[in-house]
């Protein structure tokens, strides 16, 4: 269908988002094309944020189509002064805070052979938990991994295309921006 649309005579410009194959097909169509790849979107929440609105916005983004939109948030980087309030807001509004073995189990299903595990893409949070070997209420909106490492070794630092979210703590706004920049540079300039 995508290929047929790209070659339709009434199409003058193609905007392609997604994997390399889709972008390459758009560029090879013989028509003007704008291609965008992975988006490892982080959000910084600091002491100036409206916490209720920020958390509601992230939840709305991550639960629309179960997070398959590449522009949905993949990580939140929260400054220390509001971290606990943000954590509590997520937990009281459908966010499941992964602990101990559950965190490790979800880390183990996010990636498969170093790449995004297709089995989690677009799945509801409770199904991802089942894949990881534990259960959460079916009303769970997102699985949140509180992590510290911002590099390729941390599965939560990658684009996840699912209702899973990394949550990082930063001592201040400057450190939060540094972590956000690393996340984008690592896997999602677009």
N, C-alpha and C positions, 0 to 999 in steps of 0.2 A: 504494500500500500504506500509506504513512504517513497519508494522508488518511483511508483506511478505518479504520485503527486509532484515529485521533483521534476519529472519530465513532461508534465502536462503543459500544453501550449499557453494556458492562461496564467501560469505562474511566472512571475518576473524576478523574484528575489526569494532566496531560501535562507531561513534562519534555522540552523541545525544545532541541537544540544544533545549531549549524551556521549556515548562511547566513540572511540576512534573510527570505527566502521561507518557510523552514521555521518560523522563530520567529513570523512574521506569521500563518501558517496555524494554528499552535497557539493564538495569542491570539484568533484569529477563530473557533475551534471551538465556542465557547459553553460550554466547560468550564474549570475552573481550570487555569492553565498557568504554568509557569516557563520562561522562554526565556533562552538564553545565546548570545551571538554569538561572534565570533572570539576566539581565545586565543593571544596572542603570547608564549608562556611562556618566560621566561628562568630560568636557574639560575646561582647564584653559587657558585663553588668557591673557598674560601680555605684558609689554612694549617691550619685545624682539621679539614678534610675527610679522610675515608678515600678517597684518590684512586682506588684500585682499585675500590672500591664505587661511588663517584660516577660514574666513567666507565662502568662496567658498567651502572649504572642508566640513564644517558642512552642508551647503545647499545641497551639492551633496549626503551626507550620509543620511540626513533626507528625501530627496525626492526620493531616490531609493526605489522602492516598497512602497512608502508612509510611510517609517519609521518602517516597521514591523521587520526589522533585529534587533535582541536584542543588537547587537554591535553598533547600531547607537546612536549618541549623544542624551542624554535626557536633559542635562543641559549644559549651558556655564557659567563659573564663570570668570568674567572679572575684572581685576584690575582697580581701579578708574582712573588712569592716561590715560587709553585708552578706557574707557567705552563708552564715547560719540561717538568716532570714530567707534567703533565696532557696536554700536547701529545704527548709520547712515548707515553703510555698509549693515547691515542686511535689514534695512528699504528700501534702494534703490535697493535691489536685490531680492525682492520677499518676504521678511519677513514682516508680518503684526504685528505691535506692539499693543497688546491688551491694552485697556484703560478702566478704570472705570467699568461700568456694563458688558462690553464685557469680561473683564478679569474674573469677578465673574461668568458669564454665562459659560465660558469654564471650569473654575475650577469645576463647578457643573456637567459637562458632562464627565470629565476625569475619575472619579471614580463612581462606582455604588455599594452601600452597602459596601463601604470600599475596593473594588477591582477594577481593571481596567475594564472600561466599554467596553465590546466587540463591541459595536456599533461604536466606533471611530477607532478601529484597522484597519490600512491600508486604511482608507478613506482619500480623498484629503482634504486639508485645508478648502476649501469653503464648503464642506459637513459637516465638524465638526462645522463650524460657523453656518450653517443652523440648526444643531441639538441643538446648544446653543441658537438659536432664533434670529440671526442677519445674515447679508450677507456681504461677502467680494468678491472682484473680483475673477473670476475663475482662473485667472493667479497667485493668491496668492500661494506661495510655502510652507510657514510654518506660523503657529500662534505662536507668541512669548509672553510669560507671564513674565513680569519683576516682580520678587517676592523676598522676603527677608527671609522667614521662611524655614529652612532646617530641617524639621521633618515630621512625618507621617501625620500631620494635613494639610499640603500643597499639594494639588493634583499635582501641577507641579513638586514636588520633587520626584515623583514616576516614574517608567518606564511607558512610554505612548504608545509605538509601533504605532506611528502615526506622522504626520508632525506637532507636537506641541513641543515646546522647552521652558524650563525654562531659564531665564537669571538673574543671580545673580551679584551683585556688591560686590567687596572686596577691602579693603583699600590698600592691598599690596599682594605680591606673597604668603607670609606665610598664610595670612587669606584665600586666594583663595584655597590653598592646603587643609587647614582645612575644608573648606566647601565641597570641592570635596571628601575628605575622608569620611565625614559624609554622603554624598549622596550615595556613594558606600556601606558603612557599613549598611545604612538604607535599601537598597533594591536592591542590585545587585552585590554581590561579584562574582556571576557566578556559 
